[in-house]
Structures are given as structure tokens and as C-alpha cells.
Amino acid sequence: MATTEEGERVKGIVLAGGAGTRLDPMTRVASKQLQPVYDKPMVYYPLATLMEAGISETLLISTPHDIPRFEDLLGDGTPWGISIEYAVQEHPGGIAQAFLVGESFVGTDPVALILGDNIFYGALGLAEIVEGFTGGALVFGYPVSDPERYGVVELADDGKVLSLEEKPARPKSNLAVPGFYLYDGRVVEITKRLKPSARGELEITDLNRAYMEEGTLRAVPLGRGIAWLDSGTHDSLLEAANFIATIEHRQGLKIACLEEIALDRGLVSLQQMEATLSAMPNSTYRDYVARVLGEHRSEA
């Protein structure tokens, strides 16, 4: 279980709501976050990111229509040694609305929020970042060639945020803000004070600005060797699938294999993973899990 420097446990939220209209007609059948990214459902990738950060208590938020499908896919998280709860977002009301939907889950604990269509790859050092979190809010800055398409963060040398703009015509930096955010236990209270934007939503940029205005928002720049993929369009979904396939084929290692992460982090025993494996149908994914389990057996 992830804890901060002060010993507070950190919870996680995967926001997997929305209509996914940019992926129509695919999303008429299943939500965007249930679409395949090469060999796994999209939702595996953000869930894996939270697990890599040491977060074992997660709330998944989605639409009334899709929650049962996520429950069928993920259950309560037992096969991976984690806890997964579910909450319904009746109508899309902005990213920050996740903290109101998940108020009873979050309570006054620190929480990491990740968007269900964001994929991260590389050595982000999330476990160390979460453990070193001392309050306020933390976002990341990812260098992009077209920052005017994103929320953009401008940083001081000490990591303090100087400015935060949403799709600026003249960006003050080339650092886009990806869909992974870390907040202290005041996030629900601060979200309740936000006013809906012109489009009637509680904007994540406004939440981050609230922390920035009190001087407690920090940003960690992500450098070379780290990939951030937003798989919310047909082209970006294909690009993400091709990226994952290329890495997996070249290395012979899977990205976001929840069973492998669970074994590596000691979240489940070899006997528990053997039971999970025995219930899996024959597939190349099962073959990989069997290989990983065999490697762990030989090391035990």
C-alpha cells in the first residue's frame, strides 16, 4: 500500500467515463476504456500505472451503462492483490467531478487520479514520487511539439508552478500536463468550491489553479525515455497499439501485465497466481503469465 512521507495511505481513481464519441461507432458497443490497445483492454494501462506507483486501493468511475462491463472484466481486484471499487458518473461533468463522485471513497486521504485513456511507458519513478509526496498537488509536465493543443504548465527551477493555461494560443512552455494527478486530502473540499466552466463542467485546470494560487502546486517534468500516449481518437488508438506491439515484440516483455506487476510487487503469492492462471483460457497472454510465474518459481 502506497503511503506518503507523513505515513498517509494514498488511494487511486481511474476515471473511465464519457461517451467516447470521437471513437464512434466503436464505442456504441463498449466504452473507450474497454477498447483493445494491442493485446489488452485500455483500462489495464492506467490500472497498471497505479499499481506501479504502489497504490492498491482504487475506485473506477464510469457510466451507468459501462460499470457492469468493468466489473465483469476486473472484479474486485483480488487476482492482482488489490482492491477495486466502482462508482457511477451519471453525466459527464468534468474531470474534477471525479472527486465529488468518489467523495466517500477518498475521504480525507491523498489520492492519485489517472484518466482511463492515458498510457504511460518508461521509468517514471512513481512509487518514489508518491512516497515523497508532502501535500498540496502534483502534476507532470511532458514535452510536446504542439503545446497549444493541451493544458500547459510553466515551471520555476524548484518545480513550483508559475502558470497553468488551457490550450493557450501562445504557450509559455512546451510542457503539456498529462492525465495523472496527485492531490492531498483537501481535494474534495477544494473541488466543492469550484465553479462550473462555460461548458458546465468542473475543470481539472481550475482545481490545479486553486492549488497553484495557494503556492502548493508542483510539477515534475518527464524527460527522454518516457512515453505518454492519449488513446482517445482512432489514429491515437492505432498509434498506441502499434507502440505497445513494437516494444513487446522487441523485448519479449509485456507492458501493463497486471499479473506480472502483482507478482513483482509481492501483492499475491505463487499459489494465488497459480489459481489465477488455471482459470485463464488458452491465449498468448496466458502463455506469458505462465512464463512469468515459472520465472518467479525458479527464483523462490
Buried (B, 14 or more C-beta within 10 A) or exposed (E): EBBBEEEBBBBBBBBBBBBBEBBEEBBEEBBBBBBEBBBBBBBBBBBBBBBBBBBBBBBBBBBEEBBEBBBEBBEEBEBBBBBBBBBEBEEEBBBBBBBBBBBEBBEEBBBBBBBBBBBBBEEBBBBEBBBEBEBBBBBBBBBBEEBBEBBBBBBEEEEEBEBBBBEBEEBBBBBBBBBBBBBBBBBBEBBEEBEBBEEEBBBBBBBBBBBBEEEBBBBBBBEEEBBBBBBBEEEBBEBBBEBBBEBBEEEEEBBBBBBBBBBEBEBBBEEBBEEBBEEBEEEEBBEBBBEBBEEBEEEE
